[in-house]
């Protein structure tokens, strides 16, 4: 077994996985898996720069993660940064801060690399399932971008598009610095049109409709699943590999888009950092399901983080 540490720094959250990996058996045993909402991508779509307060929130989380990695004695560490840091003019400041704290330089990966990590992390344990037909379409709905990957035993096609829960919220639902509470019909229509245009773009290179099983990743999908399951608290063991039907996703998406901030926050399994962006994330998921005619989504708690861990195991 090799003890590895993987860090995934996205637009909305930063996550850590410390695990023992056995490449011979394909077993990945979690020792520490945690997530911190840092909103690194705050305002990037508008300003093109990482905000000072967003950088400090991210560096504070990195300091906590550095302590955990040292405590567990991980032999290898890989830090992957995604959408927000790809887009920012001042990403060198981000790189220097991470290097100082964790001793490794963050790899600002391409959307295609991000998609491959997500696919490998999500499907490694699904490939032997007789009840899930291949090929898989793995969809990772992040804060700034969404990755689409079609594959069976390996990736066949992948594409990243700039549609995520934070980006869509900031672009369409924020007026005078505040999220509209609740959004107007016009705002929702404009957001849906933006999502549909992104799906058109994804379909140019990824055969979305050829997939037989849709696998959904990341916080927007897992939160929708938690609501669908009626959980009193977030429980990853119940959410992992839950199968949520399209009609349920449509109903939840509609409820979230019609809800006020207080009503969204009242869901027991809702993370406080997702309250303002979950409606956009749910709409992205619904649009994908309707585009490809998926009757259900298989929800996975294993995603890019697990793929990063396997890449260094």
MARBA-196525 format. One line per field, with one value per residue (C-alpha): x, y negated, z negated; residue number from 1. Coordinates in nm, 3 decimals. Each point is the difference from the previous one (the first is absolute). Example, Ala and Ser with C-alpha at 12.3 -4.5 7.8 and 13.67 -1.06 7.14 Angstrom:
! residues 2
east	1.230  0.137
north	0.450  -0.344
up	-0.780  0.066
roza	1  2
//
This chain:
! residues 313
east	0.000  0.118  -0.120  -0.090  -0.150  -0.206  -0.124  -0.262  -0.040  -0.302  -0.199  -0.225  0.177  0.334  0.015  0.251  0.027  0.261  -0.025  0.184  -0.001  0.074  0.037  0.010  -0.349  -0.151  -0.076  0.002  -0.048  -0.094  0.184  -0.115  -0.242  -0.107  -0.137  0.015  -0.204  0.248  -0.159  0.337  -0.187  -0.178  -0.042  0.241  -0.259  -0.041  0.350  0.231  0.193  0.004  -0.125  0.239  -0.259  -0.064  0.373  0.029  -0.295  0.168  0.340  -0.161  -0.149  0.338  0.162  -0.255  0.057  0.379  -0.035  -0.220  0.235  0.293  -0.196  -0.088  0.348  -0.108  0.285  -0.117  -0.204  -0.159  -0.185  -0.227  -0.165  -0.288  -0.227  0.045  0.379  0.010  -0.190  0.170  0.257  0.171  0.021  0.377  -0.091  -0.212  0.279  0.257  -0.229  -0.074  0.369  0.096  -0.262  -0.004  0.340  -0.141  -0.094  -0.367  -0.057  -0.240  -0.139  -0.196  -0.370  0.075  0.240  -0.258  -0.256  0.228  0.071  -0.373  -0.081  0.262  -0.098  -0.371  -0.003  0.278  -0.244  -0.295  0.158  -0.092  -0.365  -0.230  -0.294  0.178  0.042  0.299  0.102  -0.011  -0.051  0.170  -0.110  0.189  -0.194  0.247  -0.012  0.147  -0.017  -0.163  0.193  -0.157  0.174  -0.124  0.179  -0.019  0.326  0.180  -0.084  -0.131  -0.077  0.005  -0.087  -0.006  -0.239  -0.023  -0.331  0.000  -0.217  0.205  0.058  -0.370  -0.109  0.235  -0.077  -0.379  -0.135  0.203  -0.133  0.179  0.226  -0.280  -0.159  -0.360  -0.229  -0.160  0.111  -0.237  -0.136  0.217  0.316  -0.076  -0.070  0.329  0.191  -0.166  0.088  0.364  0.004  -0.156  0.263  0.271  -0.157  0.002  0.372  0.064  -0.185  0.236  0.271  -0.171  -0.277  -0.218  -0.304  0.194  0.043  -0.216  0.078  0.024  0.232  -0.022  0.276  0.069  -0.194  -0.294  -0.084  0.058  -0.209  -0.289  0.030  -0.007  -0.320  -0.153  0.077  -0.150  0.310  -0.005  0.372  0.256  0.097  0.250  -0.056  -0.367  0.070  0.282  -0.147  -0.355  -0.211  -0.219  -0.266  -0.037  -0.350  0.135  0.288  -0.246  -0.218  0.295  0.147  -0.333  -0.035  0.351  -0.047  -0.325  0.139  0.140  0.344  -0.157  -0.204  0.305  0.205  -0.269  0.072  0.170  0.275  0.081  0.356  -0.008  0.247  -0.236  -0.318  0.043  0.131  -0.196  -0.294  0.233  0.177  -0.327  -0.111  0.326  -0.063  -0.360  0.097  0.257  -0.247  -0.265  0.250  0.112  -0.332  0.141  -0.264  0.227  0.338  0.232  0.154  0.363  0.194  0.316  0.121  0.301  0.152  0.012  0.134  0.282  0.082  0.017  0.225  0.275  -0.066
north	0.000  -0.351  -0.288  -0.290  -0.345  -0.171  -0.359  -0.125  -0.377  -0.111  -0.317  0.046  0.247  0.156  0.365  0.239  0.378  0.196  0.370  0.329  0.125  0.348  -0.009  0.380  0.046  -0.334  -0.075  -0.357  -0.029  -0.346  -0.134  -0.361  -0.157  -0.358  -0.301  -0.374  -0.262  -0.276  -0.163  -0.041  -0.099  -0.293  -0.266  0.162  0.012  -0.379  -0.124  0.265  0.003  0.200  -0.223  -0.054  0.126  0.310  0.075  -0.036  0.237  0.253  -0.036  0.044  0.331  0.103  -0.054  0.234  0.258  -0.023  0.092  0.300  0.123  -0.018  0.179  0.293  0.018  0.005  0.112  -0.186  -0.316  -0.143  -0.333  -0.061  -0.334  -0.039  -0.258  -0.322  0.011  0.079  -0.320  -0.246  -0.259  0.014  0.378  -0.028  -0.143  0.308  0.234  -0.165  0.017  0.370  0.080  -0.181  0.182  0.353  0.027  0.097  -0.213  0.019  0.149  -0.222  0.274  -0.023  0.076  0.324  0.115  -0.090  0.209  0.305  -0.014  -0.028  0.296  0.227  -0.096  0.052  0.317  0.217  0.177  -0.002  0.187  0.343  -0.087  0.211  -0.236  -0.303  0.006  -0.151  -0.241  -0.237  -0.373  -0.156  -0.357  -0.207  -0.320  -0.233  -0.363  -0.149  0.280  0.331  0.298  0.258  0.333  0.300  0.330  0.366  0.147  -0.315  -0.355  -0.029  -0.372  -0.289  -0.367  -0.275  -0.293  -0.320  0.075  0.057  -0.083  -0.303  -0.138  0.031  -0.157  -0.296  -0.048  0.023  -0.017  -0.279  -0.355  -0.286  0.248  0.217  0.327  -0.064  0.155  0.187  -0.030  -0.146  0.200  -0.210  0.076  0.372  -0.004  -0.179  0.247  0.298  -0.144  -0.035  0.361  0.127  -0.186  0.168  0.340  -0.073  -0.071  0.319  0.210  -0.112  0.224  0.233  0.241  -0.071  0.191  0.323  0.059  0.260  -0.101  -0.358  -0.042  -0.333  -0.148  -0.291  -0.204  -0.114  0.359  0.148  -0.277  0.063  0.369  -0.077  -0.201  0.274  0.260  -0.219  0.021  -0.169  -0.065  0.043  0.369  0.096  0.374  -0.037  -0.244  0.203  0.198  -0.122  0.000  -0.309  -0.016  -0.290  -0.089  -0.039  -0.215  -0.216  -0.047  -0.089  -0.238  -0.180  -0.023  -0.140  -0.260  -0.118  0.000  -0.287  0.013  0.096  0.281  0.147  -0.027  0.190  0.330  0.211  0.131  -0.338  -0.124  -0.374  -0.070  0.145  -0.186  -0.277  0.219  0.326  -0.116  -0.064  0.332  0.191  -0.166  0.103  0.361  -0.007  -0.151  0.276  0.276  -0.144  -0.053  0.366  0.155  0.148  0.156  -0.008  -0.115  0.225  -0.223  0.055  -0.137  0.119  -0.244  -0.204  0.027  0.379  -0.027  -0.225  0.249  0.288  -0.200  -0.004  0.336
up	0.000  0.083  -0.218  0.225  -0.042  0.269  -0.001  0.244  0.005  0.198  0.045  -0.302  -0.228  -0.084  -0.101  -0.150  0.020  -0.191  0.084  0.016  0.357  0.131  0.380  0.016  -0.149  0.098  -0.365  -0.129  -0.377  -0.124  -0.304  0.024  0.248  -0.058  0.182  -0.068  0.183  0.092  0.309  0.170  0.316  -0.167  0.269  0.250  0.277  -0.035  -0.091  0.142  -0.331  -0.324  -0.283  -0.296  -0.250  0.211  0.010  -0.378  -0.059  0.228  -0.166  -0.345  0.115  0.145  -0.341  -0.160  0.272  -0.039  -0.367  0.083  0.274  -0.241  -0.273  0.226  0.151  0.364  0.228  0.308  0.054  0.310  0.008  0.297  0.070  0.238  0.158  -0.199  -0.007  0.373  0.072  -0.236  0.106  -0.342  -0.031  -0.072  -0.340  -0.066  0.112  -0.227  -0.303  0.042  0.055  -0.320  -0.209  0.143  0.165  0.338  0.294  0.096  0.343  0.187  0.217  0.321  0.017  0.185  -0.273  -0.261  0.185  0.014  -0.374  -0.068  0.223  -0.154  -0.355  0.058  0.210  -0.142  -0.234  0.245  0.289  -0.137  -0.068  0.218  -0.063  0.146  0.376  0.177  0.131  -0.296  0.023  -0.299  -0.071  -0.257  -0.075  -0.166  -0.102  0.315  0.257  0.077  0.135  0.231  0.055  0.198  -0.036  -0.088  -0.126  0.107  0.100  0.356  0.009  -0.244  -0.007  -0.261  0.042  -0.205  -0.168  -0.376  -0.299  -0.111  0.350  0.093  -0.328  0.034  0.369  -0.016  -0.355  -0.164  0.012  -0.181  -0.174  -0.138  0.116  0.106  -0.260  0.173  0.366  0.258  0.292  0.234  -0.196  0.002  0.375  0.072  -0.217  0.170  0.344  -0.110  -0.120  0.323  0.206  -0.207  0.059  0.374  -0.032  -0.198  0.257  0.275  -0.144  -0.249  0.112  -0.304  0.129  0.060  -0.373  -0.175  -0.360  -0.130  -0.301  -0.181  -0.216  -0.234  -0.252  0.211  0.093  -0.346  -0.162  0.240  -0.089  -0.374  0.050  0.215  -0.266  -0.272  -0.219  -0.340  0.036  0.276  0.009  0.270  -0.057  0.101  0.282  0.162  0.293  -0.066  0.317  0.040  0.270  0.242  -0.124  -0.354  0.125  0.195  -0.307  -0.227  0.256  0.027  -0.378  -0.043  0.273  -0.160  -0.355  -0.204  -0.160  -0.333  0.156  0.175  -0.319  -0.190  0.179  -0.270  0.230  0.157  -0.053  -0.083  0.279  0.261  -0.090  0.258  0.284  -0.031  0.217  0.294  -0.055  -0.008  0.325  0.168  -0.105  0.122  0.336  0.054  -0.085  0.230  0.283  0.005  -0.105  -0.321  -0.222  -0.304  -0.125  -0.199  -0.267  -0.094  -0.296  0.175  0.257  0.110  -0.348  0.027  0.353  -0.121  -0.277  0.249  0.229  -0.265  -0.172
roza	1  2  3  4  5  6  7  8  9  10  11  12  13  14  15  16  17  18  19  20  21  22  23  24  25  26  27  28  29  30  31  32  33  34  35  36  37  38  39  40  41  42  43  44  45  46  47  48  49  50  51  52  53  54  55  56  57  58  59  60  61  62  63  64  65  66  67  68  69  70  71  72  73  74  75  76  77  78  79  80  81  82  83  84  85  86  87  88  89  90  91  92  93  94  95  96  97  98  99  100  101  102  103  104  105  106  107  108  109  110  111  112  113  114  115  116  117  118  119  120  121  122  123  124  125  126  127  128  129  130  131  132  133  134  135  136  137  138  139  140  141  142  143  144  145  146  147  148  149  150  151  152  153  154  155  156  157  158  159  160  161  162  163  164  165  166  167  168  169  170  171  172  173  174  175  176  177  178  179  180  181  182  183  184  185  186  187  188  189  190  191  192  193  194  195  196  197  198  199  200  201  202  203  204  205  206  207  208  209  210  211  212  213  214  215  216  217  218  219  220  221  222  223  224  225  226  227  228  229  230  231  232  233  234  235  236  237  238  239  240  241  242  243  244  245  246  247  248  249  250  251  252  253  254  255  256  257  258  259  260  261  262  263  264  265  266  267  268  269  270  271  272  273  274  275  276  277  278  279  280  281  282  283  284  285  286  287  288  289  290  291  292  293  294  295  296  297  298  299  300  301  302  303  304  305  306  307  308  309  310  311  312  313
//
